[in-house]
Amino acid sequence: MSALPRPILELIESFAKLPGIGPKSASRLALHLLKQPDEELSHFGEQIKTLRSQLTTCDICQNIASGSPCDICRDKARDQALLCIVEDPLDVVALEKSGHFRGRYHVLHGVLSPIDGVGPEQIKLRELETRFAKDKINEVILATNPTIEGEATALYIRRRLEKYSSIKVTRLAHGLPVGADLEYADEVTLARALDGRQSFTASPAAR
């Protein structure tokens, strides 16, 4: 028999399902909420309840936004010919914090991972192909994370771009350790990675 009532246990279980939250952290969060005033709890619950209804996906870059097109895609001051491809919305946040990138983005919402059943149809690659064919893009920065899945996704996109000879393809470089997630990199590291991006080509063995 547990020393905690069922409502608390169920809340702890819900928190524990969130990424990066273990059982102890989930317990602390649940007990912390108990100490909050009723108004704070109501406001917190309303935010969660209406989260999906207040957000949409930008029709252009596929990023999470409050409207479509999103603010970045509407910004005419940004370089329309420079496109940075990232895995998820948090990567956009990280790159924007660096203050070093003034192009546009495309958010894949995942990476290719056959072992997990994630193929080209499960991420935003079809929408990306549409942009390649329609938009005037001079350079594509492949900013997927330096993981096995991230590298495989970057290679797949690089191969798809081979028919567009006018598009320069680069990959983030200096300062990003293998296996690290982009969202955890600091602003200076990201700025240096952007400055040190390199042409991205498939090795003969990978072909």
C-alpha positions in Angstrom: 0.0 0.0 0.0 1.4 3.4 -1.0 1.7 6.2 1.5 0.4 8.7 -1.1 -3.2 9.1 -2.3 -4.1 7.8 -5.8 -4.5 11.3 -7.4 -0.9 12.2 -6.4 0.4 8.8 -7.6 -1.4 9.3 -11.0 0.1 12.8 -11.3 3.6 11.5 -10.5 3.1 8.8 -13.2 2.1 11.5 -15.7 5.1 13.7 -14.9 7.4 10.7 -15.1 6.4 10.1 -18.7 7.9 13.5 -19.7 11.4 13.4 -21.2 14.2 13.9 -18.7 11.9 13.5 -15.7 12.7 10.6 -13.4 10.6 9.2 -10.5 12.1 11.5 -7.9 11.8 14.6 -10.1 8.2 13.6 -10.9 7.4 13.3 -7.2 8.9 16.7 -6.4 6.9 18.4 -9.1 3.6 16.8 -8.0 4.2 17.8 -4.4 5.3 21.2 -5.4 1.9 21.8 -7.2 0.1 20.8 -4.0 1.6 23.8 -2.3 0.5 26.3 -4.9 -2.6 28.6 -4.5 -5.8 27.5 -6.3 -5.5 30.3 -8.8 -2.0 29.2 -9.8 -3.2 25.6 -10.2 -6.2 26.7 -12.3 -4.0 28.8 -14.5 -1.5 26.0 -15.0 -4.2 23.5 -15.8 -5.8 25.9 -18.3 -2.5 26.4 -20.1 -2.1 22.7 -20.5 -5.7 22.2 -21.6 -5.6 24.9 -24.3 -2.0 24.3 -25.4 -2.9 22.6 -28.7 -5.8 24.9 -29.6 -3.6 28.0 -29.3 -0.8 26.6 -31.6 -0.4 25.6 -35.2 2.3 24.5 -37.6 3.7 27.0 -39.9 2.8 26.0 -43.5 6.2 27.1 -44.7 8.9 26.0 -42.2 6.8 23.5 -40.2 7.8 25.1 -36.9 5.4 25.4 -34.0 3.7 28.8 -34.1 0.8 30.9 -33.0 -0.1 31.6 -36.6 0.9 30.7 -40.2 3.2 31.9 -41.7 5.2 32.2 -38.5 7.1 35.4 -37.5 10.4 34.2 -38.9 8.9 33.2 -42.3 7.1 36.6 -42.5 10.3 38.5 -41.7 11.4 40.0 -45.1 14.7 41.1 -43.5 15.9 37.5 -43.3 18.0 35.9 -46.0 15.3 34.1 -48.1 17.9 32.2 -50.0 19.6 30.6 -46.9 17.8 27.6 -45.4 18.8 25.8 -42.2 17.3 22.4 -41.7 16.9 21.2 -38.0 15.3 18.3 -36.2 12.9 20.0 -33.9 11.5 23.4 -32.7 14.0 23.6 -29.8 16.8 23.6 -32.3 15.3 26.8 -33.8 15.2 28.3 -30.3 18.9 27.5 -29.8 20.0 28.9 -33.1 18.0 32.1 -32.6 19.5 32.6 -29.2 23.0 32.6 -30.9 21.9 35.7 -32.7 24.1 34.6 -35.6 21.7 33.2 -38.1 19.6 35.4 -40.3 18.2 32.9 -42.8 15.1 30.8 -42.6 14.4 27.3 -41.2 12.8 24.0 -42.0 11.9 21.8 -39.0 11.8 18.1 -39.7 10.1 17.0 -36.5 12.3 14.0 -36.2 15.1 12.1 -37.9 15.3 8.9 -40.0 15.4 5.9 -37.8 14.5 2.6 -39.6 14.9 0.6 -36.3 12.2 2.8 -34.8 10.0 2.7 -37.9 10.7 6.3 -38.8 11.1 6.7 -42.6 10.9 9.7 -44.9 7.1 9.8 -44.7 7.1 10.2 -40.9 9.1 13.5 -40.9 8.7 16.7 -42.8 10.7 15.7 -45.9 7.9 16.0 -48.4 7.3 19.6 -47.4 11.1 20.2 -47.7 11.1 18.8 -51.2 8.4 21.3 -52.1 10.5 24.2 -50.9 13.5 23.0 -52.9 11.4 23.0 -56.1 9.6 26.2 -55.4 11.8 28.6 -53.4 15.0 30.3 -54.6 17.5 28.7 -52.2 21.2 29.3 -52.7 22.5 27.4 -49.6 21.2 24.7 -47.3 22.7 24.2 -43.9 22.2 20.7 -42.6 21.9 21.3 -38.8 20.7 17.9 -37.7 22.3 16.7 -34.5 25.7 14.8 -34.8 24.1 11.5 -33.9 23.9 8.3 -36.0 20.3 9.2 -36.9 21.1 12.8 -37.5 24.0 12.0 -39.8 21.9 9.5 -41.7 19.1 12.1 -42.2 21.6 14.7 -43.3 23.1 12.3 -45.9 19.6 11.4 -47.2 18.8 15.1 -47.7 22.2 15.7 -49.3 21.5 12.9 -51.8 18.0 14.4 -52.6 19.7 17.8 -53.3 22.1 16.4 -55.9 19.7 17.2 -58.7 19.7 20.9 -57.6 23.2 21.8 -58.8 22.8 25.5 -57.9 22.2 24.8 -54.2 25.3 24.8 -51.9 25.0 22.3 -49.1 26.9 22.8 -45.8 27.0 21.1 -42.5 27.5 22.6 -39.0 31.1 22.1 -37.9 33.5 23.3 -35.1 32.5 22.9 -31.5 29.7 20.4 -31.8 30.7 17.1 -30.2 29.5 13.9 -31.7 26.4 12.6 -29.9 25.4 16.0 -28.5 22.0 17.6 -29.0 21.8 21.0 -30.7 19.4 22.4 -28.1 22.0 22.0 -25.3 24.8 23.9 -27.1 25.6 27.4 -25.9 25.4 30.5 -28.0 29.1 30.8 -28.6 29.4 27.2 -29.7 26.5 27.5 -32.1 27.9 30.8 -33.6 31.3 29.1 -34.2 29.5 26.1 -35.7 27.6 28.3 -38.1 30.8 30.2 -39.1 32.7 26.9 -39.6 30.1 25.1 -41.6 31.6 23.0 -44.4 30.5 21.6 -47.7 28.6 18.4 -47.1 29.3 15.5 -49.6 28.7 11.8 -49.3 31.8 9.7 -49.0 32.3 7.1 -51.8 31.6 4.3 -49.3 28.3 5.9 -48.3 27.2 6.1 -51.9 
